[in-house]
Amino acid sequence: MKKTLLLAAASLLTYTAAFAQNGKQMLETIEETNIGDNLIFYYYNSDELVDSIVAVDYYGTTSKVFTYNDNNQVERIDCYSYNSFEFEKYSYILYGYNDEGQKIWRQNWNVLPEGSWDDRYDAEITYAYNPDGSLLSQVTYLLYRNSNTYERMDSTVYRYSSGRLGRTDCYTGDGRLNSYYTYSYDPRGNMESELNYMSVDGTSSNVEVYSKREYSYDRSGNLKEVVYYLANSSSEFSIPQDSTSYVYDTSVSADNLVYPVDPEEPEDYEPYLKSQLNGYSIYNLEEYDMKLALTQVFVYNWGDFHPLGVDKAMTAEGSDVKVYVSGGTAFILGLEDKGCDYAIYDMMGRTVLSGQLAGGTVDVCPLHDGYYILSVDGHNVKFRR
């Protein structure tokens, strides 16, 4: 099913292929291995800004399409899901900025079926800043369409010390303190720990410690590991609940890379990137033991270093050749009646299979799981085994 959805995404989306500019490598694909085995594809415009993100998993395909203002700031994100062989918009997000380029509001709008007028709501977040430009607060409102009324849902206030974030206070809609976070830093200025306290009675005088995150870094300053703890009944942190470990290629500077920036899903590692991030793994506590729950592998510009010079992340819209893999067989759609030669390359450019196409199928049982490129009849098509 996943392969079918992937083909649908390839055939229906119009996109700009991932490519390198000014010698920079651009993140093209994230392969996420867990229960759903997700794939995330990134496409860019000529300004090295992400045009769209396509996510494919067992449950379906979704996409985000980005629009920018004249200052290259995201001003709109359109969100789609793939249903009944077409992409349908289910929501969109708008952003507003002040003259200093600071984001001052964000609105989320749900796309309701025509004629619908139920009690579903939309959301707006407003932002305020300190004179030095640091974020001071944000407030979330819900808009109920049937009554055209706003409801204040929550707010967050940020406090700083010596130019660093020292505390974050989280309030309910009626102004009661719900929780707060405090932070500590190492001598290099990297965040070392985050403590979360929950308020018992809506004030800061009666709180209980709830959780802690510990951050560690490699010699280059890249975020190496994040460990999350829940406090026990004695307010102690003894057994980690989950951890995230990051892997880098320190021979490649982050200055030579382009990572897609999604304002809706910021990543922990983003402020600390010094080198090329190759992926990360998440471990969860299960029956008093940490077990691997998820792995993400980052793939960069395979088209730029592949000997074929392939520069497209997927089969472009309108192409008459596509690859569909089921079990140990690759079906080459569009060349079923041709007996031409083919070659399959791995992501390092090595030939792993070759032969003559017969009946539009290739036996790919000898291949390990991963990405490959099929070169056949003048076409170069990327596929996943």
N, C-alpha and C positions, 0 to 999 in steps of 0.2 A: 504493500500500500504506500509506503514511504517513497519508493522509487516512482510510482505512478504520480504522486503529488509533485515530486521533484520535476518530472517531465512537464507537468501542467504549468508549474511556475516558470520553467524555461521557455515554454511556447507562448505564454500569455503576457509576460512582463516585457516592457520596453525599458532598456537600461543602458547605462554607460559602463563599458567593461572596466575592470580594475587594471590600472597600469601605473607605471612609475613615472614621476616627473622630477626634473632637477636631480636625478640620481637617487631619489628616495624610494624605499620599498613601502608598499601599501598593504595593510592587512586585508586579505581577500576572503578568507573562510575561517570559521571556527567550527571544529568538529567536536560535538559534545556527546560523550558516551555515558549513558545512564539507562534507566528503564526505557526512555523514549528514543534514545539515540538521535539527538537533534543535530541539524546542520544549520549554520547561520552564514549567509552570503552577504558581502558588502560590495556596493557599486558606487563609483565616484564620478564627479564632474571634473571639468578641466581645471578647477581651482583647488583640487585635492580635498574637496568637501564631499561627504557621503551623500549620494543621491537617494539611495534606498537601501533598506535592510530586508532580506527575505529569510524567514525562519521556517524550517521544515522539520516536523517530527511525526511520530506515529499517529497523532490525532489530527493533523492537517497542516496547512500552510498559511502563514500570516505574513504581511509585509507592512513596512512603514516607508512613506515617501516624504522627503524633506524639501522644504522651500526656504530660501534665504533672502534676507534684505540686502540693501546695497553695501552694508558693512560686514557681509558674510556671517551674519547671526541668524540662527534658526528662527523663523517667524511663523512656521506652520509645519505640522506633521499630520499627514493623512494615514489612517490605519485601516488595513483591509484584511479580510479573511477569505479563503478560497472555498466557495460553496457551489455545488451543482455546476462545476466546470466553468466558473467565472469568479472574478474577484469582486467582493462586495464591501463597500466602505461601511465600517461600524462605528467609527468615531474620528474626530480630528481635534488637534491641539493647537491653540494660538498663543503667541508670545508678544508682549509689548515691552519696549525699552525706553529709557529716558535719554536726554541729550548726551549724557556721559557714557552711553552704551550699556548701562546696567539694566538687567531684567527687572521690571517692576510689576508685571502681572503675567499670569498663565491661566488660560481657560481650557477646560476639557468639555467638548460637546459630543454627546451621544447622537448617533444618526438613528432616529426612530423610524419604524415602518410608516409609509404614507397613510395619513389619516389617524395615526395613533396619537393619543393624548392622555397617557397614563401618568402615574406618579413617579416615573423615573426622573432622575435629577442629573444636573451637570455641575461642574465644580469650577471654582476660581480661586487662585492663590495670589495674594498680593505680597510684595517684598519692599522692605525699607532698609536703608543703609546708613552707616556712620559717615561722618565727614571724610574719613580716610578711605572710604570705598568698601570697607568690609561689611558683610551682611549683618544687619541688626536684628531683623525679625521677619517672620512670614506668617500670614493668616490665611486659613482655608475656609471658604464659604461653599455652601451647597445651594443651588438654584432649583427650586421645584417648579416645573413648567406649568402644572395645572393651576397653580395659584400665583405664579410669577413672584414668588417671595424668596428671599435669601435667608439662610440659617448659618450662623457662625459655628463651625465645627471644632476647630482647634487652632492653636497658635504656638509658635516657637520663638524664643528669644535667645540670642547668642551673646555671650559675654567673652571679652578678650583680656588678656594679661600679657604685657610685653610683646604685643603684636601677634600673639597666638591665641587660638580659640581655647578658652579655659573652662567654659561651662555652657551647656545648652539646657534651657528650661522649656518643658513641654506642658502646655495648659489645655484644659478642656474648653469647650465652647462658652461655658459660663464663667471662665476665668479662674477655675481651681487648678492648682498645680497637680499634674498627673505624674510626672517623672522628671528627672534631670540627669545629665551626663557630666562627668568631669574628666579631664584629660591630663596626661603627663607626657613629657618629651625627653628624648635623649640629648646629649650634648651637641649633636649635629642638627637638632631641630626637628627630627622625625618623631611622629607620634609613637609613644611607647606603650601606653595603655589607655583604655576607655572604661570608666566605671559607670554603671547605670543604677540609679536609685529610684524606687517607686514610692510615691507618697501614700500614706495610709489614710489621711483625713483631708487631703486637698491642700495641705500646707507643707512648708519645708521644715517644720519643727518635728514632724513625726514621719520619718521615712525609714525604709528598709532597703539594704543593698540587694540588688536583684541579679546583676550579671556583670561580667568583665570580658573585655577583649584585650589580648596582648599582641603586640606587633613586633616583629624582628626583621632585620635587614641584612643584605649581604655587604661585602666590602665596597661594592660600587654604589651603595645607597638604594638599591632596588628593594621593594617590599618582598621579603622572603617567605614569611609565614604569618598567619593570623589565627590565633587560638581563642575560642569562645567558651566561657565557663558560666554556669548557673550557680548561684550561691546556695549552700545547703541551709538547714535549719539553724546552724550556728553562725550564719553569715560568712562562711569560709568557702574558698574556691579550691577544690581538690581534684575533681574529675572533669576533664574537658568534655564539652558536648559535641563540638565539631572543630575542625581545623582546615585551613586552606593553605596549600603549599604551592609556591610559584617557581617556575623554571625559566631561566634566561640564557641567551647567548650573549655573554659579556663582551665578545669580540665585535659586536655590532652596536653602535651608539643609537640611543633612542632619537637623536637628532636626525638620523638618516631614515626614520620611519614615519609613516602617516597612519595614525590610529583613528578609526571613525569615532566621532564624539556624539553620543546620544544623550541629550540633556535629561531624558526621562529615566535613564538607567546608568548613572555614574558608577564607576568601578573603584574599589579600594586602592588599586595599584596606580591609578592614573597620576596622582600628584608626585609619585616617587619614581617614575620610569626613567632609568638612566641607560638601560640596555634593551635589546630586543626580547620581548616576552614570547616564549615558545609555548606556554600553556600553564595550566594549573590543575590541581586535584583537590577535591573536597572529601574529607573523611568525617563520618558521623558515628556517634557513640551508639552501639547496639549490643545489648547484653554485656555491658561492662567492658567492651572491646571496641577500638576504633576501626571501622571498616570503610573501605573505599566506596563512596557514593556517586561520585561524578568526576569525570576528567574532561578538560577542554584542551584541544590541540589547535594552535594558531598556525595558519598557512599564509605565507606572504608571496605575492607576485610570482607564482610558479611560471607564468608566461614569460617573465623577463629573463630567467636563467635557463629555461628549457631550450635544448638545441634546435627544436623546430621553430622557435620564435613565436609560439602561440601566445596571443595576448587577450584571450577571452576567458572569462571565468566559467561560463556555461555556454551551451549552444544558443546563438543569438536568435532573436525572434525572426521567424520566416525561414530559418535554415531547414533543409529537407532531410537532414541526417541527425538522428538522436539515438542515444544508447539507453536501453532499459535492461537492468540486471535482475534476474529472478533465479534464486538458487545458484547453481554453478554455470549458468548460461547467460551470455550477453546477447541481446537481440538488437541488431543494427537496423533501426527503422529508416526506410528510405533507400536502402541498398539490397533489398531482399532478392532481387533478380540478377545481381551482378556478381561475377566471380573474380573480383579484383584482389590484389595483394593488400595485406594490412600489417601493421606493427603496433604493439602496445608498449608504452614507455611508463616507467615509474616517475615519481616527482623529482628524481635526481637526473633524469634524462637517459636512464639505462633501458635498453630493450629487454623486456621480460617475456614477451610472446610475439610470434610473427607467423604468418602463413597466408593461405588463400581463403578468402571469404566464400563460404558455401551455404546457400540457403539463408543468408542474412544472420547467421548466428556464429558465435565464437565460444569455445569452451574456456571459461576463466577459473575453473576449479583450482589450477595450480597457483593462483594469485592469493596473496594475503589480503586481509581487509585493509582498505585505504583508498587513496585517489590515484587514478591513472589517466593517461591520454591515449586515445585511439586515433591513429593516423591511417586514413583509408580514403582512396579515390579523391585525394586533394582536400579532404576534410580533416580537421583536428578537433576532436571532441573529448572533453573531460568527463569522466564518470567515476562513480564510487563502487568498489567491489563490496 
